[in-house]
Amino acid sequence: MATVYITFEISKDFEDWKEIFDDDQDNLNENGIETLAVGYELDNPSKVRIALSAESLEAVQEFMQGNNETIEAVSYTHLTL
């Protein structure tokens, strides 16, 4: 298993983003991805960091490519894997 760290900026309020993210947990789990941690920078709540456990970085990338609608709904403005 790999731990994948993702940092990105959102245009929505963190709580609004987190609600959408939390609603997608079953989808993540069904695709072999587990959320380990979720948070934001203290001085910049629009900069979010998550840690995921998955078979590989490629598995996370494939999941993200297949879930563009959900990703667009959470209003990412910058994403770094």
N, CA, C and O atoms as CSV, one atom per row, in Angstrom:
chain,resi,resn,atom,element,x,y,z
A,1,MET,N,N,0.843,-1.188,0.000
A,1,MET,CA,C,0.000,0.000,0.000
A,1,MET,C,C,0.884,1.245,0.000
A,1,MET,O,O,1.988,1.251,0.545
A,2,ALA,N,N,0.374,2.275,-0.615
A,2,ALA,CA,C,1.082,3.552,-0.674
A,2,ALA,C,C,0.273,4.612,0.062
A,2,ALA,O,O,-0.957,4.577,0.070
A,3,THR,N,N,0.974,5.546,0.675
A,3,THR,CA,C,0.321,6.711,1.247
A,3,THR,C,C,0.523,7.853,0.276
A,3,THR,O,O,1.654,8.192,-0.074
A,4,VAL,N,N,-0.582,8.449,-0.162
A,4,VAL,CA,C,-0.539,9.520,-1.152
A,4,VAL,C,C,-0.987,10.808,-0.474
A,4,VAL,O,O,-2.070,10.877,0.107
A,5,TYR,N,N,-0.141,11.820,-0.556
A,5,TYR,CA,C,-0.445,13.131,0.017
A,5,TYR,C,C,-0.848,14.066,-1.109
A,5,TYR,O,O,-0.160,14.165,-2.125
A,6,ILE,N,N,-1.960,14.746,-0.923
A,6,ILE,CA,C,-2.469,15.664,-1.948
A,6,ILE,C,C,-2.674,17.027,-1.298
A,6,ILE,O,O,-3.260,17.135,-0.221
A,7,THR,N,N,-2.185,18.060,-1.967
A,7,THR,CA,C,-2.364,19.437,-1.519
A,7,THR,C,C,-3.059,20.196,-2.641
A,7,THR,O,O,-2.690,20.067,-3.809
A,8,PHE,N,N,-4.056,20.979,-2.286
A,8,PHE,CA,C,-4.786,21.740,-3.297
A,8,PHE,C,C,-5.476,22.927,-2.654
A,8,PHE,O,O,-5.640,22.993,-1.435
A,9,GLU,N,N,-5.873,23.851,-3.491
A,9,GLU,CA,C,-6.644,24.999,-3.026
A,9,GLU,C,C,-8.075,24.856,-3.506
A,9,GLU,O,O,-8.338,24.331,-4.589
A,10,ILE,N,N,-8.983,25.326,-2.692
A,10,ILE,CA,C,-10.405,25.264,-3.021
A,10,ILE,C,C,-10.971,26.679,-3.060
A,10,ILE,O,O,-10.461,27.586,-2.404
A,11,SER,N,N,-12.023,26.846,-3.834
A,11,SER,CA,C,-12.679,28.157,-3.897
A,11,SER,C,C,-13.909,28.199,-2.993
A,11,SER,O,O,-14.479,29.265,-2.758
A,12,LYS,N,N,-14.318,27.023,-2.483
A,12,LYS,CA,C,-15.446,26.964,-1.546
A,12,LYS,C,C,-14.933,27.088,-0.119
A,12,LYS,O,O,-13.733,26.973,0.130
A,13,ASP,N,N,-15.833,27.318,0.801
A,13,ASP,CA,C,-15.528,27.270,2.223
A,13,ASP,C,C,-15.105,25.842,2.573
A,13,ASP,O,O,-15.643,24.889,2.009
A,14,PHE,N,N,-14.147,25.679,3.497
A,14,PHE,CA,C,-13.655,24.349,3.854
A,14,PHE,C,C,-14.787,23.430,4.301
A,14,PHE,O,O,-14.842,22.276,3.878
A,15,GLU,N,N,-15.684,23.915,5.141
A,15,GLU,CA,C,-16.778,23.064,5.635
A,15,GLU,C,C,-17.674,22.587,4.493
A,15,GLU,O,O,-18.125,21.442,4.500
A,16,ASP,N,N,-17.937,23.459,3.506
A,16,ASP,CA,C,-18.728,23.052,2.338
A,16,ASP,C,C,-17.986,21.990,1.537
A,16,ASP,O,O,-18.579,20.999,1.110
A,17,TRP,N,N,-16.673,22.202,1.332
A,17,TRP,CA,C,-15.859,21.237,0.608
A,17,TRP,C,C,-15.849,19.898,1.354
A,17,TRP,O,O,-16.023,18.842,0.745
A,18,LYS,N,N,-15.648,19.947,2.658
A,18,LYS,CA,C,-15.529,18.733,3.471
A,18,LYS,C,C,-16.813,17.908,3.417
A,18,LYS,O,O,-16.758,16.678,3.399
A,19,GLU,N,N,-17.945,18.564,3.392
A,19,GLU,CA,C,-19.221,17.846,3.301
A,19,GLU,C,C,-19.293,17.038,2.009
A,19,GLU,O,O,-19.705,15.878,2.028
A,20,ILE,N,N,-18.900,17.633,0.899
A,20,ILE,CA,C,-18.893,16.924,-0.391
A,20,ILE,C,C,-17.881,15.787,-0.351
A,20,ILE,O,O,-18.173,14.678,-0.800
A,21,PHE,N,N,-16.689,16.058,0.188
A,21,PHE,CA,C,-15.648,15.036,0.298
A,21,PHE,C,C,-16.134,13.867,1.159
A,21,PHE,O,O,-15.959,12.708,0.782
A,22,ASP,N,N,-16.732,14.158,2.290
A,22,ASP,CA,C,-17.227,13.115,3.180
A,22,ASP,C,C,-18.317,12.279,2.510
A,22,ASP,O,O,-18.379,11.065,2.704
A,23,ASP,N,N,-19.171,12.927,1.726
A,23,ASP,CA,C,-20.237,12.213,1.036
A,23,ASP,C,C,-19.695,11.217,0.008
A,23,ASP,O,O,-20.411,10.302,-0.399
A,24,ASP,N,N,-18.440,11.386,-0.415
A,24,ASP,CA,C,-17.850,10.530,-1.444
A,24,ASP,C,C,-17.006,9.389,-0.856
A,24,ASP,O,O,-16.364,8.656,-1.608
A,25,GLN,N,N,-16.996,9.231,0.453
A,25,GLN,CA,C,-16.147,8.217,1.082
A,25,GLN,C,C,-16.475,6.798,0.650
A,25,GLN,O,O,-15.563,5.991,0.471
A,26,ASP,N,N,-17.744,6.471,0.477
A,26,ASP,CA,C,-18.104,5.125,0.021
A,26,ASP,C,C,-17.503,4.850,-1.357
A,26,ASP,O,O,-17.002,3.757,-1.617
A,27,ASN,N,N,-17.558,5.844,-2.227
A,27,ASN,CA,C,-16.985,5.723,-3.564
A,27,ASN,C,C,-15.474,5.500,-3.487
A,27,ASN,O,O,-14.933,4.641,-4.183
A,28,LEU,N,N,-14.799,6.273,-2.641
A,28,LEU,CA,C,-13.356,6.088,-2.451
A,28,LEU,C,C,-13.064,4.667,-1.954
A,28,LEU,O,O,-12.204,3.978,-2.502
A,29,ASN,N,N,-13.776,4.241,-0.923
A,29,ASN,CA,C,-13.544,2.924,-0.333
A,29,ASN,C,C,-13.803,1.797,-1.326
A,29,ASN,O,O,-13.057,0.818,-1.362
A,30,GLU,N,N,-14.850,1.926,-2.127
A,30,GLU,CA,C,-15.156,0.911,-3.137
A,30,GLU,C,C,-14.051,0.794,-4.173
A,30,GLU,O,O,-13.915,-0.240,-4.826
A,31,ASN,N,N,-13.256,1.857,-4.326
A,31,ASN,CA,C,-12.150,1.860,-5.278
A,31,ASN,C,C,-10.806,1.608,-4.602
A,31,ASN,O,O,-9.751,1.874,-5.179
A,32,GLY,N,N,-10.852,1.093,-3.370
A,32,GLY,CA,C,-9.634,0.715,-2.674
A,32,GLY,C,C,-8.835,1.867,-2.108
A,32,GLY,O,O,-7.634,1.732,-1.875
A,33,ILE,N,N,-9.483,3.002,-1.883
A,33,ILE,CA,C,-8.807,4.186,-1.362
A,33,ILE,C,C,-9.399,4.522,0.003
A,33,ILE,O,O,-10.616,4.621,0.163
A,34,GLU,N,N,-8.518,4.693,0.977
A,34,GLU,CA,C,-8.942,5.026,2.338
A,34,GLU,C,C,-8.398,6.406,2.707
A,34,GLU,O,O,-7.227,6.704,2.475
A,35,THR,N,N,-9.251,7.231,3.277
A,35,THR,CA,C,-8.817,8.536,3.758
A,35,THR,C,C,-8.154,8.370,5.108
A,35,THR,O,O,-8.746,7.818,6.035
A,36,LEU,N,N,-6.915,8.852,5.220
A,36,LEU,CA,C,-6.178,8.771,6.476
A,36,LEU,C,C,-6.270,10.069,7.271
A,36,LEU,O,O,-6.372,10.038,8.498
A,37,ALA,N,N,-6.236,11.199,6.587
A,37,ALA,CA,C,-6.276,12.501,7.263
A,37,ALA,C,C,-6.758,13.573,6.299
A,37,ALA,O,O,-6.530,13.498,5.091
A,38,VAL,N,N,-7.430,14.573,6.860
A,38,VAL,CA,C,-7.922,15.721,6.095
A,38,VAL,C,C,-7.725,16.962,6.947
A,38,VAL,O,O,-8.036,16.962,8.138
A,39,GLY,N,N,-7.209,18.016,6.339
A,39,GLY,CA,C,-7.035,19.257,7.085
A,39,GLY,C,C,-6.722,20.413,6.162
A,39,GLY,O,O,-6.716,20.269,4.939
A,40,TYR,N,N,-6.465,21.554,6.759
A,40,TYR,CA,C,-6.131,22.746,5.987
A,40,TYR,C,C,-5.059,23.527,6.722
A,40,TYR,O,O,-4.839,23.330,7.917
A,41,GLU,N,N,-4.398,24.408,6.001
A,41,GLU,CA,C,-3.374,25.241,6.615
A,41,GLU,C,C,-4.042,26.237,7.559
A,41,GLU,O,O,-5.067,26.828,7.220
A,42,LEU,N,N,-3.466,26.420,8.729
A,42,LEU,CA,C,-4.060,27.310,9.726
A,42,LEU,C,C,-4.167,28.750,9.239
A,42,LEU,O,O,-5.134,29.443,9.553
A,43,ASP,N,N,-3.186,29.198,8.480
A,43,ASP,CA,C,-3.222,30.581,8.004
A,43,ASP,C,C,-3.876,30.721,6.630
A,43,ASP,O,O,-3.978,31.826,6.098
A,44,ASN,N,N,-4.322,29.594,6.055
A,44,ASN,CA,C,-4.974,29.636,4.747
A,44,ASN,C,C,-5.950,28.465,4.635
A,44,ASN,O,O,-5.590,27.420,4.092
A,45,PRO,N,N,-7.186,28.621,5.141
A,45,PRO,CA,C,-8.140,27.505,5.129
A,45,PRO,C,C,-8.587,27.058,3.739
A,45,PRO,O,O,-9.271,26.043,3.610
A,46,SER,N,N,-8.212,27.799,2.700
A,46,SER,CA,C,-8.549,27.336,1.355
A,46,SER,C,C,-7.469,26.394,0.799
A,46,SER,O,O,-7.648,25.825,-0.278
A,47,LYS,N,N,-6.359,26.224,1.519
A,47,LYS,CA,C,-5.316,25.280,1.110
A,47,LYS,C,C,-5.490,24.001,1.924
A,47,LYS,O,O,-5.196,23.957,3.118
A,48,VAL,N,N,-5.974,22.970,1.250
A,48,VAL,CA,C,-6.355,21.712,1.876
A,48,VAL,C,C,-5.281,20.658,1.624
A,48,VAL,O,O,-4.645,20.623,0.570
A,49,ARG,N,N,-5.102,19.804,2.625
A,49,ARG,CA,C,-4.175,18.683,2.497
A,49,ARG,C,C,-4.900,17.421,2.941
A,49,ARG,O,O,-5.573,17.395,3.971
A,50,ILE,N,N,-4.744,16.367,2.128
A,50,ILE,CA,C,-5.319,15.082,2.502
A,50,ILE,C,C,-4.259,13.996,2.349
A,50,ILE,O,O,-3.344,14.112,1.534
A,51,ALA,N,N,-4.396,12.952,3.137
A,51,ALA,CA,C,-3.546,11.766,3.032
A,51,ALA,C,C,-4.458,10.581,2.755
A,51,ALA,O,O,-5.446,10.363,3.456
A,52,LEU,N,N,-4.116,9.823,1.729
A,52,LEU,CA,C,-4.908,8.674,1.322
A,52,LEU,C,C,-4.036,7.428,1.318
A,52,LEU,O,O,-2.832,7.513,1.079
A,53,SER,N,N,-4.630,6.286,1.579
A,53,SER,CA,C,-3.959,5.007,1.446
A,53,SER,C,C,-4.574,4.296,0.245
A,53,SER,O,O,-5.794,4.179,0.135
A,54,ALA,N,N,-3.708,3.821,-0.658
A,54,ALA,CA,C,-4.176,3.147,-1.875
A,54,ALA,C,C,-3.092,2.181,-2.338
A,54,ALA,O,O,-1.975,2.194,-1.821
A,55,GLU,N,N,-3.425,1.351,-3.307
A,55,GLU,CA,C,-2.441,0.424,-3.865
A,55,GLU,C,C,-1.243,1.169,-4.453
A,55,GLU,O,O,-0.109,0.702,-4.355
A,56,SER,N,N,-1.497,2.334,-5.067
A,56,SER,CA,C,-0.419,3.086,-5.710
A,56,SER,C,C,-0.889,4.503,-6.013
A,56,SER,O,O,-2.082,4.800,-5.946
A,57,LEU,N,N,0.053,5.365,-6.342
A,57,LEU,CA,C,-0.273,6.713,-6.804
A,57,LEU,C,C,-1.131,6.636,-8.056
A,57,LEU,O,O,-2.072,7.413,-8.219
A,58,GLU,N,N,-0.806,5.703,-8.937
A,58,GLU,CA,C,-1.567,5.546,-10.180
A,58,GLU,C,C,-3.026,5.200,-9.913
A,58,GLU,O,O,-3.908,5.645,-10.647
A,59,ALA,N,N,-3.291,4.413,-8.875
A,59,ALA,CA,C,-4.675,4.064,-8.529
A,59,ALA,C,C,-5.455,5.314,-8.137
A,59,ALA,O,O,-6.620,5.460,-8.509
A,60,VAL,N,N,-4.825,6.213,-7.390
A,60,VAL,CA,C,-5.474,7.468,-6.999
A,60,VAL,C,C,-5.687,8.349,-8.230
A,60,VAL,O,O,-6.753,8.944,-8.390
A,61,GLN,N,N,-4.688,8.433,-9.092
A,61,GLN,CA,C,-4.816,9.239,-10.306
A,61,GLN,C,C,-5.941,8.720,-11.193
A,61,GLN,O,O,-6.722,9.507,-11.730
A,62,GLU,N,N,-6.030,7.403,-11.349
A,62,GLU,CA,C,-7.109,6.813,-12.148
A,62,GLU,C,C,-8.470,7.122,-11.536
A,62,GLU,O,O,-9.418,7.449,-12.250
A,63,PHE,N,N,-8.565,7.018,-10.215
A,63,PHE,CA,C,-9.824,7.339,-9.537
A,63,PHE,C,C,-10.216,8.787,-9.809
A,63,PHE,O,O,-11.371,9.074,-10.123
A,64,MET,N,N,-9.259,9.691,-9.690
A,64,MET,CA,C,-9.549,11.108,-9.892
A,64,MET,C,C,-9.979,11.388,-11.326
A,64,MET,O,O,-10.895,12.179,-11.551
A,65,GLN,N,N,-9.338,10.757,-12.292
A,65,GLN,CA,C,-9.713,10.948,-13.690
A,65,GLN,C,C,-11.125,10.440,-13.963
A,65,GLN,O,O,-11.840,11.002,-14.792
A,66,GLY,N,N,-11.524,9.385,-13.270
A,66,GLY,CA,C,-12.851,8.816,-13.464
A,66,GLY,C,C,-13.943,9.518,-12.679
A,66,GLY,O,O,-15.118,9.182,-12.824
A,67,ASN,N,N,-13.580,10.484,-11.850
A,67,ASN,CA,C,-14.555,11.174,-11.006
A,67,ASN,C,C,-14.480,12.687,-11.164
A,67,ASN,O,O,-14.554,13.428,-10.185
A,68,ASN,N,N,-14.333,13.132,-12.398
A,68,ASN,CA,C,-14.201,14.563,-12.679
A,68,ASN,C,C,-15.380,15.380,-12.186
A,68,ASN,O,O,-15.197,16.503,-11.717
A,69,GLU,N,N,-16.595,14.834,-12.282
A,69,GLU,CA,C,-17.769,15.604,-11.865
A,69,GLU,C,C,-17.707,15.949,-10.382
A,69,GLU,O,O,-17.976,17.086,-9.995
A,70,THR,N,N,-17.356,14.975,-9.555
A,70,THR,CA,C,-17.249,15.225,-8.116
A,70,THR,C,C,-16.111,16.199,-7.832
A,70,THR,O,O,-16.253,17.109,-7.015
A,71,ILE,N,N,-15.003,16.007,-8.498
A,71,ILE,CA,C,-13.851,16.886,-8.292
A,71,ILE,C,C,-14.196,18.314,-8.686
A,71,ILE,O,O,-13.845,19.251,-7.969
A,72,GLU,N,N,-14.872,18.498,-9.806
A,72,GLU,CA,C,-15.273,19.839,-10.218
A,72,GLU,C,C,-16.274,20.451,-9.238
A,72,GLU,O,O,-16.287,21.666,-9.040
A,73,ALA,N,N,-17.106,19.617,-8.627
A,73,ALA,CA,C,-18.113,20.118,-7.682
A,73,ALA,C,C,-17.480,20.720,-6.431
A,73,ALA,O,O,-18.083,21.578,-5.786
A,74,VAL,N,N,-16.274,20.280,-6.082
A,74,VAL,CA,C,-15.622,20.796,-4.891
A,74,VAL,C,C,-14.715,21.979,-5.182
A,74,VAL,O,O,-14.055,22.492,-4.278
A,75,SER,N,N,-14.677,22.414,-6.426
A,75,SER,CA,C,-14.021,23.653,-6.836
A,75,SER,C,C,-12.536,23.729,-6.502
A,75,SER,O,O,-12.087,24.661,-5.835
A,76,TYR,N,N,-11.781,22.745,-6.970
A,76,TYR,CA,C,-10.335,22.825,-6.831
A,76,TYR,C,C,-9.794,23.952,-7.688
A,76,TYR,O,O,-10.231,24.130,-8.825
A,77,THR,N,N,-8.859,24.707,-7.164
A,77,THR,CA,C,-8.227,25.729,-7.964
A,77,THR,C,C,-6.781,25.381,-8.278
A,77,THR,O,O,-6.205,25.930,-9.217
A,78,HIS,N,N,-6.179,24.469,-7.499
A,78,HIS,CA,C,-4.803,24.025,-7.737
A,78,HIS,C,C,-4.623,22.697,-7.025
A,78,HIS,O,O,-4.984,22.558,-5.857
A,79,LEU,N,N,-4.065,21.722,-7.728
A,79,LEU,CA,C,-3.947,20.374,-7.183
A,79,LEU,C,C,-2.532,19.873,-7.367
A,79,LEU,O,O,-1.974,19.974,-8.460
A,80,THR,N,N,-1.936,19.329,-6.300
A,80,THR,CA,C,-0.604,18.748,-6.362
A,80,THR,C,C,-0.640,17.374,-5.725
A,80,THR,O,O,-1.063,17.219,-4.579
A,81,LEU,N,N,-0.191,16.371,-6.481
A,81,LEU,CA,C,-0.082,15.015,-5.933
A,81,LEU,C,C,1.345,14.781,-5.516
A,81,LEU,O,O,1.676,13.702,-5.024
